[in-house]
Amino acid sequence: MTCKDCDKNIGYVQHKESMDSLGVELCERHTRLIKKIILNNNTPLEAIQLFYALKEAGANPMLEWWDGKKSVDVAISRVKLNINIDRDYKMITHEQAIKDLEEAMHSFKDGFTTIKIPHLAVKYYIEETVQNILGIISGLKANIKVV
């Protein structure tokens, strides 16, 4: 058992604690750092899990990236892809739908692609979600100049 962040060997107790609280194998130091990020940014657990799954897939993600206006749950800066985990998608109002559309418009104007992923897609279908995001990254690399 090794930490998904630093590859340090971890024992059973630390493995169990990090898996129970975060759903990711992390050493004590990285568990503490991630919990601080969650506390400071109200980061969804699914964003943490997606971040580490994308990292393992070689996508070079960034967690809680500041885009100049707001914090983004996960970002792939090389292709200007912002990913937010949507926890309340089933209760969307028309006001929220317009707000989301306006945010997407501003992102596009700034050269970024922003996608919202329902938390259930990460919770129950993380492998498929990662594969789809890798496909989006591939498409963006083919269609825009990589930074």
JOBEL-V658948 format. One record per pair of residues at least 6 apart in sequence whose C-alpha atoms are under 7 Angstrom apart, sorted by the first residue. I is the first residue (numbers start at 1). J is the second residue. D is the distance in Angstrom with one decimal. If there is no record, write none. Layout:
i: {I;I}
j: {J;J}
d: {D;D}
This chain:
i: {1;1;1;2;2;2;2;3;3;3;3;3;4;4;4;5;8;10;14;14;15;15;18;18;18;18;19;22;23;24;37;43;46;46;46;47;47;47;50;51;51;51;53;54;54;55;60;61;61;61;62;62;62;63;63;63;64;64;64;64;65;65;65;65;65;66;72;72;72;73;73;73;74;74;74;75;75;75;76;78;78;79;79;79;79;79;80;80;81;81;81;82;82;82;82;83;83;83;84;84;84;85;85;85;85;86;86;86;86;87;87;89;104;107;107;121;122}
j: {9;10;11;8;9;10;25;9;10;25;26;27;25;26;52;26;27;27;27;28;25;26;24;25;26;31;25;45;49;49;43;73;119;122;123;73;74;85;122;61;63;74;130;61;130;61;76;74;75;76;74;75;76;73;74;75;71;72;73;74;71;72;73;74;75;72;82;83;84;83;84;85;82;83;84;81;82;83;82;146;147;137;140;141;146;147;112;113;112;113;114;112;113;114;115;114;115;116;115;116;117;116;117;118;119;116;117;118;119;118;119;118;114;113;114;129;129}
d: {5.9;5.7;7.0;5.3;4.4;5.4;6.8;6.4;6.5;5.4;4.2;5.1;5.8;5.7;7.0;6.7;7.0;5.9;6.5;6.5;5.6;6.7;6.1;5.8;5.8;6.2;5.7;6.2;6.6;6.3;6.9;6.7;6.0;5.9;6.4;6.0;6.7;6.2;6.6;6.2;6.5;6.4;6.9;6.5;6.2;6.0;6.6;6.4;5.6;4.9;5.5;5.1;6.4;5.8;4.7;6.6;5.6;5.2;4.6;5.8;5.5;5.2;6.7;6.6;6.2;6.2;6.3;6.5;6.0;6.1;5.0;6.8;6.2;5.1;6.5;5.7;4.5;5.8;6.5;5.8;5.2;6.7;6.1;6.1;5.6;6.8;4.8;6.2;5.9;4.9;5.9;7.0;6.1;4.5;6.3;5.8;5.1;5.9;6.3;4.8;6.3;5.7;5.0;5.8;5.7;5.8;5.6;4.7;5.7;6.3;5.5;6.6;6.1;6.3;6.6;6.5;6.4}
